[in-house]
Amino acid sequence: MSDLAVFALDGRVALVTGGGTGVGLGVARCLARAGARVVIAGRRQEVLDEGVAAIGHDAVAFALDVTDHAAVPQVVEQVESQVGPIDILVNNSGNHIKRPAEELSDEAFASVLDVHVGGGFAVTREVGRHMLERGRGSVTFISSMNALIGMPEVAAYSAAKAALTGLVRSLSTEWAPRGVRVNAIVPGWVDAGMAQRVLGADEARMARVLARTPMGRLAGADEIGWAAVYLASEAGAFVSGAMLPVDGGAAVGF
């Protein structure tokens, strides 16, 4: 095996939820370039079709709303039977509500947690059952800087991403002895998808973000994607339960 072969994902099947746009698309693109057969899942068929075209490498798409927990087992079974055993799962599906906390309704708060935490767990549980039967697999959650630092007007999103920290640690402790590693990537601010939309409309917030980030720029989606490749590959074979910041130093910056 060459030195770089430890990063190769040839012959593996990767499922990326929310893989049609933004960070999810970057992750899916990098996994495919590393050799994986990539499956993206999401709610909007037109977005999935565009994502498959952008990824190439024989990527395929399956429609899935992660909050429809009853539909998750069927979709996972379809992927396993039509594409192959899922070796890599990246939970990226997410939503975002920017609103002062005192104006955030119970329904809005719950809707954010349902996508990130409830939906993420539902998919992980079903894919994890197959991985545990085979004694191997890699699960990665896409978290956020909002799990590490406080930011205004994103109470639901921050609560959801912080909850993923506990979920990753619990699942890793339970599943790592059985061959399934569970980790999270903690991106800084990314010039793609949700963060791009939020920051693009708020110049003051963008200025604060850049001032907080020692590298002085936003991340590219592929920079998050290559971290996902590392965690899924043999290069990351002894990594489980980790919360990996990919943030330009923002978590430790001043």
Beta strands, then each sheet from edge to edge (+ up, - down):
strand 1: 13-17
strand 2: 37-42
strand 3: 60-63
strand 4: 86-91
strand 5: 137-142
strand 6: 180-187
strand 7: 243-246
sheet 1: 3+ 2+ 1+ 4+ 5+ 6+ 7+
end
